[in-house]
């Protein structure tokens, strides 16, 4: 059944490319029905993948319980058997296509539904848009549950957390980022931000992946007991890539934050949520306002973070502070952002890494200048020594020439005198 669904996805993908190349006015009803069917098939494949991983997690629990072994770590990254009819690459492609279909539906559902006049009676009249199907199936919750591992772990309280493969987590975060960043209709954006799923993903600690163990891929679907020594750690390169993608997701959220949507990112105390504050009102307790996006971005501003991650996180914080000066922002939100961001610990988290980098680069510059001066002094000393040696050599040559001019010169006067005598005697 899974092979049939996967083949159907590939077939509909080719058909989608052909249909998207045609004008909307040609066959809008058929196009809409086809894209809706592909979205449904894509959703079914993601659900099937999650069910397979969940079955794998339960099998690991059973194997470890039978062998009386403990879990190798608090979190475990799952992998499917090699002979499984579905693999990670196909799921990654399905997640990528899901973002394309949802964004296309958000931007074109109104046109497709309004122009679906009944050109072909054999086709059912489309009454549901692509984005509406995405909302009805609660796909956003499913995507968030996949990344956080909630869709794979048992509901009973347990210290073990099961996580999907890293490639799937990366693509899932990227899919959510693409959808949030590219939806055009305000109602679509409000739906994505109004649920608490985005805040759950923001608050999810990536250390779960960093401290997780890798489950060795089973060679078959048969149940085999895997010793705890066979589990290995996730390579640091994958953790770094996941962190980069997560910070990009935070940046996509900050890019959609404005005077109309900032209320979805701020959480006020329940007892004062309806109170209107003035500019100089200090009645909001400093610990009562919550700003998950800003708090999470501050965690990546440390000097030990990757340069790209650190710069991106600082841009998120600075853009948020810049937003608080907007004239269109309500005074209540301005005050909440100011109270939250100006807390001593948060101000230090933003300023100290910048100052540390300034001190570091200033030290490097001073060290380089010192090296340059030392090299220049050495060069000048060598040049001075060379000139002194050249002067000594020149002085020696001049002395030799002067001594050569002062020495007596033999001119042959003796022979000349004899000749003169011969002349006189004759």
C-alpha positions as CSV (number, residue, x, y, z in Angstrom):
1,X,0.0,0.0,0.0
2,X,2.8,2.4,0.8
3,X,4.5,1.7,-2.5
4,X,1.3,2.5,-4.3
5,X,1.0,5.8,-2.4
6,X,4.6,6.7,-3.2
7,X,4.1,5.9,-6.9
8,X,0.9,8.0,-6.8
9,X,2.9,10.9,-5.4
10,X,5.5,10.7,-8.1
11,X,2.8,10.4,-10.8
12,X,0.9,13.4,-9.5
13,X,4.1,15.4,-9.2
14,X,4.7,15.1,-12.9
15,X,1.1,15.9,-13.6
16,X,1.4,19.0,-11.3
17,X,4.3,20.3,-13.3
18,X,2.3,20.0,-16.5
19,X,-0.8,21.6,-15.0
20,X,1.1,24.5,-13.4
21,X,2.6,25.3,-16.7
22,X,-0.8,25.8,-18.2
23,X,-2.9,29.0,-17.7
24,X,-5.3,28.9,-14.8
25,X,-8.2,29.6,-17.2
26,X,-7.7,26.4,-19.2
27,X,-8.9,23.8,-16.7
28,X,-9.1,25.4,-13.3
29,X,-11.4,22.7,-11.9
30,X,-9.3,19.8,-12.9
31,X,-6.1,21.5,-11.7
32,X,-7.6,22.2,-8.3
33,X,-8.9,18.7,-7.9
34,X,-5.5,17.3,-8.9
35,X,-3.5,19.5,-6.5
36,X,-5.9,18.7,-3.7
37,X,-5.5,15.0,-4.3
38,X,-1.8,15.4,-4.3
39,X,-1.9,17.3,-1.0
40,X,-4.0,14.5,0.5
41,X,-1.6,11.9,-0.7
42,X,1.3,13.9,0.7
43,X,-0.3,14.1,4.0
44,X,-1.0,10.4,4.0
45,X,2.6,9.6,3.3
46,X,3.8,11.8,6.2
47,X,1.3,10.1,8.5
48,X,2.5,6.7,7.3
49,X,6.1,7.6,8.0
50,X,5.2,8.8,11.5
51,X,3.4,5.6,12.2
52,X,6.3,3.5,11.1
53,X,8.7,5.4,13.4
54,X,6.2,5.1,16.3
55,X,6.1,1.4,15.7
56,X,9.9,1.3,15.7
57,X,10.0,3.2,19.0
58,X,7.6,0.7,20.6
59,X,9.7,-2.2,19.3
60,X,12.8,-0.7,20.9
61,X,11.0,-0.3,24.2
62,X,9.9,-3.9,24.0
63,X,13.4,-5.2,23.1
64,X,15.1,-3.2,25.9
65,X,12.5,-4.4,28.4
66,X,13.0,-8.0,27.4
67,X,16.7,-7.8,27.7
68,X,16.4,-5.8,31.0
69,X,18.6,-3.0,29.5
70,X,18.1,0.7,30.1
71,X,17.8,3.3,27.4
72,X,21.2,4.5,26.1
73,X,20.3,8.2,26.6
74,X,17.3,10.4,27.4
75,X,16.7,10.9,23.7
76,X,17.1,8.6,20.8
77,X,17.1,9.3,17.1
78,X,15.2,6.6,15.2
79,X,16.0,5.1,11.8
80,X,13.8,2.8,9.7
81,X,14.9,-0.7,8.6
82,X,16.7,-1.0,5.3
83,X,13.9,-3.1,3.7
84,X,11.2,-0.6,4.7
85,X,9.1,0.4,1.7
86,X,9.6,4.1,2.5
87,X,12.9,5.8,3.1
88,X,14.1,9.2,4.4
89,X,14.8,10.7,1.0
90,X,11.2,10.2,-0.2
91,X,9.9,11.7,3.1
92,X,12.2,14.7,2.7
93,X,10.9,15.2,-0.9
94,X,7.3,14.9,0.4
95,X,7.9,17.5,3.0
96,X,9.4,19.8,0.5
97,X,6.5,19.4,-1.9
98,X,4.1,20.0,1.0
99,X,5.4,23.5,1.4
100,X,5.0,24.2,-2.3
101,X,1.4,23.0,-2.3
102,X,0.4,24.9,0.8
103,X,2.0,28.1,-0.4
104,X,0.5,27.7,-3.8
105,X,-2.9,27.1,-2.3
106,X,-2.7,30.2,-0.1
107,X,-1.9,32.4,-3.1
108,X,-4.3,30.8,-5.6
109,X,-7.2,29.1,-3.7
110,X,-9.5,32.1,-4.2
111,X,-8.9,32.2,-8.0
112,X,-9.2,28.5,-8.4
113,X,-12.4,28.2,-6.4
114,X,-14.0,31.3,-7.9
115,X,-13.2,30.2,-11.5
116,X,-14.2,26.5,-11.1
117,X,-17.3,26.8,-13.2
118,X,-18.3,23.3,-14.3
119,X,-16.5,22.8,-17.6
120,X,-16.4,19.0,-17.0
121,X,-19.5,17.4,-15.4
122,X,-17.6,14.2,-14.7
123,X,-15.4,16.1,-12.1
124,X,-16.7,16.9,-8.6
125,X,-17.1,20.5,-7.8
126,X,-14.2,21.6,-5.6
127,X,-15.4,23.1,-2.4
128,X,-12.2,23.0,-0.4
129,X,-9.0,24.9,-0.9
130,X,-5.5,23.6,-0.4
131,X,-4.7,25.7,2.6
132,X,-8.1,24.9,4.1
133,X,-7.2,21.2,3.8
134,X,-3.9,21.9,5.5
135,X,-5.7,23.5,8.4
136,X,-8.4,20.9,8.6
137,X,-5.9,18.0,8.9
138,X,-4.0,20.0,11.5
139,X,-0.8,19.5,9.5
140,X,1.1,22.2,11.4
141,X,0.6,20.3,14.6
142,X,1.8,17.2,12.9
143,X,5.0,18.9,11.6
144,X,5.8,20.3,15.0
145,X,5.2,17.0,16.7
146,X,7.6,15.3,14.3
147,X,10.4,17.7,15.1
148,X,9.9,17.7,18.9
149,X,9.4,13.9,18.9
150,X,6.0,14.1,20.6
151,X,4.4,12.1,17.7
152,X,6.9,9.3,18.3
153,X,6.9,9.0,22.1
154,X,4.4,7.3,24.2
155,X,1.9,9.4,26.0
156,X,2.8,7.9,29.4
157,X,5.4,9.9,31.4
158,X,8.8,8.5,30.5
159,X,12.4,9.7,30.5
160,X,12.9,8.4,26.9
161,X,12.2,10.7,24.0
162,X,12.3,9.4,20.4
163,X,13.3,11.8,17.6
164,X,13.1,11.4,13.8
165,X,16.1,11.3,11.5
166,X,18.0,14.5,11.3
167,X,17.4,14.9,7.6
168,X,13.6,14.7,8.3
169,X,13.9,17.3,11.1
170,X,15.9,19.7,8.9
171,X,13.4,19.5,6.1
172,X,10.4,19.8,8.5
173,X,11.8,23.0,10.0
174,X,12.5,24.3,6.6
175,X,9.0,23.5,5.4
176,X,7.5,25.4,8.3
177,X,9.8,28.4,7.7
178,X,8.9,28.5,4.0
179,X,5.1,28.3,4.7
180,X,5.3,31.1,7.3
181,X,7.5,33.3,5.2
182,X,5.6,33.0,1.9
183,X,1.9,33.0,2.9
184,X,0.2,36.2,1.6
185,X,-3.2,36.2,3.1
186,X,-3.4,37.8,6.6
187,X,-5.9,35.2,7.7
188,X,-3.5,32.4,6.8
189,X,-0.7,34.0,8.7
190,X,-2.9,34.6,11.7
191,X,-3.9,30.9,11.7
192,X,-0.3,29.8,11.7
193,X,0.6,32.1,14.5
194,X,-2.5,31.9,16.6
195,X,-2.0,28.3,17.6
196,X,0.5,27.5,20.2
197,X,2.4,25.1,18.0
198,X,4.9,27.7,16.8
199,X,5.8,28.6,20.4
200,X,6.2,24.9,21.2
201,X,8.7,24.6,18.4
202,X,10.5,27.8,19.5
203,X,10.9,26.5,23.1
204,X,12.0,23.1,22.0
205,X,15.6,22.6,23.2
206,X,18.0,21.5,20.5
207,X,20.2,19.8,23.2
208,X,17.8,16.9,22.9
209,X,19.4,16.2,19.5
210,X,22.9,17.1,20.7
211,X,22.7,14.5,23.6
212,X,20.7,12.0,21.6
213,X,22.0,8.6,20.6
214,X,21.7,7.2,17.1
215,X,19.9,4.0,16.7
216,X,21.7,1.6,14.3
217,X,19.5,1.0,11.3
218,X,17.9,-2.5,11.5
219,X,18.7,-4.8,8.6
220,X,15.1,-6.1,8.5
221,X,11.7,-5.4,10.0
222,X,12.1,-8.5,12.3
223,X,12.5,-7.7,16.0
224,X,16.0,-8.1,17.2
225,X,17.4,-7.1,20.5
226,X,19.9,-4.2,20.1
227,X,22.5,-3.9,22.9
228,X,22.9,-0.4,24.3
229,X,26.6,-0.4,23.3
230,X,25.5,-0.4,19.6
231,X,24.1,3.1,19.9
232,X,26.3,6.0,18.9
233,X,26.2,9.8,19.3
234,X,25.0,12.2,16.7
235,X,28.0,13.8,14.8
236,X,28.6,17.4,15.7
237,X,28.2,18.5,12.0
238,X,24.6,17.4,12.0
239,X,23.9,19.3,15.3
240,X,25.5,22.5,13.7
241,X,23.4,22.2,10.6
242,X,20.3,21.7,12.7
243,X,21.1,24.8,14.7
244,X,21.6,26.8,11.6
245,X,18.3,25.8,10.2
246,X,16.5,26.4,13.5
247,X,17.9,30.0,13.7
248,X,16.8,30.5,10.1
249,X,13.3,29.5,11.2
250,X,13.5,32.1,14.0
251,X,14.5,34.7,11.5
252,X,11.5,33.8,9.3
253,X,9.3,34.4,12.3
254,X,10.9,37.8,13.1
255,X,10.4,38.8,9.4
256,X,6.6,38.4,9.8
257,X,6.5,40.3,13.1
258,X,5.0,43.7,12.8
259,X,2.4,45.9,14.5
260,X,-0.4,43.6,13.5
261,X,1.3,40.3,14.5
262,X,3.5,41.2,17.4
263,X,0.6,40.2,19.8
264,X,1.0,36.6,18.8
265,X,4.6,36.6,20.1
266,X,4.0,38.4,23.4
267,X,2.3,36.8,26.4
268,X,0.8,39.1,29.0
269,X,-0.3,38.1,32.5
270,X,-3.8,36.8,32.5
271,X,-5.1,39.2,35.1
272,X,-3.9,42.3,33.3
273,X,-4.4,41.2,29.6
274,X,-7.2,43.7,29.1
275,X,-5.6,46.6,30.9
276,X,-4.6,49.6,28.8
277,X,-1.2,50.9,29.8
278,X,0.3,54.3,29.3
279,X,3.8,55.3,28.3
280,X,5.1,55.8,31.8
281,X,3.0,53.0,33.4
282,X,5.2,50.6,35.4
283,X,2.4,48.4,36.7
284,X,3.5,45.4,34.5
285,X,5.7,43.1,36.6
286,X,9.0,42.5,34.9
287,X,8.6,38.7,35.1
288,X,5.0,38.6,33.9
289,X,5.6,39.3,30.2
290,X,6.9,36.4,28.1
291,X,8.6,36.8,24.7
292,X,9.7,33.3,23.5
293,X,11.1,34.4,20.2
294,X,13.4,37.0,21.7
295,X,14.4,34.7,24.6
296,X,15.3,31.9,22.2
297,X,17.3,34.2,19.9
298,X,19.3,35.4,22.9
299,X,20.5,31.9,23.5
300,X,22.3,31.9,20.2
301,X,24.0,35.2,20.7
302,X,26.8,33.7,22.8
303,X,30.4,34.2,21.8
304,X,30.8,30.4,21.5
305,X,28.1,30.1,18.8
306,X,28.8,29.8,15.1
307,X,29.5,33.2,13.5
308,X,26.5,32.9,11.1
309,X,24.2,31.7,13.9
310,X,25.4,34.5,16.3
311,X,24.9,37.2,13.7
312,X,21.5,36.0,12.6
313,X,20.3,35.8,16.3
314,X,21.6,39.3,17.0
315,X,19.7,40.6,13.9
316,X,16.5,39.1,15.3
317,X,17.0,40.8,18.6
318,X,18.0,44.2,17.1
319,X,15.1,44.1,14.6
320,X,12.8,43.4,17.6
321,X,14.1,46.4,19.4
322,X,13.8,48.5,16.3
323,X,10.1,47.4,16.0
324,X,9.5,48.7,19.5
325,X,10.2,52.2,18.2
326,X,7.6,52.0,15.4
327,X,4.8,54.6,15.6
328,X,2.2,52.1,14.5
329,X,3.0,49.7,17.5
330,X,0.5,50.1,20.4
331,X,2.0,51.6,23.5
332,X,1.2,48.5,25.5
333,X,3.3,46.4,23.2
334,X,6.1,48.9,23.2
335,X,6.1,48.9,27.0
336,X,6.1,45.1,27.1
337,X,9.0,44.8,24.7
338,X,11.0,47.4,26.7
339,X,10.3,45.8,30.0
340,X,11.2,42.4,28.7
341,X,14.4,43.3,26.7
342,X,15.8,45.8,29.3
343,X,16.0,43.2,32.0
344,X,19.6,43.2,33.3
345,X,20.2,39.5,32.5
346,X,18.8,39.8,28.9
347,X,20.6,43.1,28.2
348,X,23.8,41.4,29.3
349,X,23.1,38.4,27.1
350,X,22.9,40.7,24.1
351,X,25.7,43.2,24.9
352,X,28.3,41.0,26.5
353,X,28.9,38.9,23.4
354,X,29.3,42.0,21.3
355,X,31.7,43.5,23.8
356,X,33.6,40.2,24.0
357,X,34.0,40.2,20.3
358,X,35.2,43.8,20.3
359,X,37.7,43.0,23.0
360,X,38.9,39.9,21.1
361,X,39.3,41.7,17.8
362,X,40.9,44.7,19.4
363,X,43.4,42.4,21.0
364,X,44.0,40.7,17.7
365,X,44.5,44.1,16.0
366,X,46.9,45.3,18.8
367,X,48.8,42.0,18.5
368,X,49.1,42.4,14.7
369,X,50.2,46.0,15.0
370,X,52.8,44.9,17.5
371,X,54.0,42.2,15.1
372,X,54.1,44.7,12.3
373,X,56.2,47.2,14.3
374,X,58.5,44.4,15.4
375,X,58.9,43.2,11.8
376,X,59.5,46.8,10.7
377,X,62.1,47.4,13.4
378,X,63.8,44.1,12.4
379,X,63.7,45.2,8.7
380,X,65.2,48.6,9.6
381,X,67.9,47.1,11.7
382,X,68.8,44.7,8.9
383,X,68.7,47.5,6.3
384,X,71.0,49.7,8.6
385,X,73.4,46.8,9.0
386,X,73.5,46.2,5.3
387,X,74.2,49.9,4.6
388,X,77.0,49.9,7.2
389,X,78.6,46.9,5.5
390,X,78.3,48.6,2.1
391,X,79.9,51.7,3.6
392,X,82.8,49.7,5.0
393,X,83.3,47.9,1.7
394,X,83.3,51.2,-0.1
395,X,85.7,52.8,2.4
396,X,88.0,49.8,2.0
397,X,88.1,50.2,-1.8
398,X,88.8,53.9,-1.5
399,X,91.7,53.2,0.9
400,X,93.2,50.7,-1.6
401,X,93.0,53.2,-4.4
402,X,94.6,56.0,-2.3
403,X,97.5,53.7,-1.2
404,X,98.0,52.7,-4.8
405,X,98.5,56.4,-5.9
406,X,101.0,57.1,-3.0
407,X,103.4,54.2,-3.9
408,X,106.6,54.9,-6.1
409,X,106.4,54.4,-9.8
410,X,109.3,52.9,-11.8
411,X,109.8,54.9,-15.0
412,X,113.0,53.4,-16.5
413,X,115.4,56.4,-15.7
414,X,118.5,54.2,-15.4
415,X,118.5,53.1,-19.0
416,X,117.9,56.6,-20.2
417,X,120.9,57.9,-18.3
418,X,123.1,55.4,-20.1
419,X,121.9,56.5,-23.4
420,X,122.6,60.1,-22.6
421,X,126.2,59.1,-21.6
422,X,126.7,57.5,-24.9
423,X,125.6,60.6,-26.7
424,X,128.0,62.7,-24.6
425,X,131.0,60.4,-25.2
426,X,130.4,60.5,-28.9
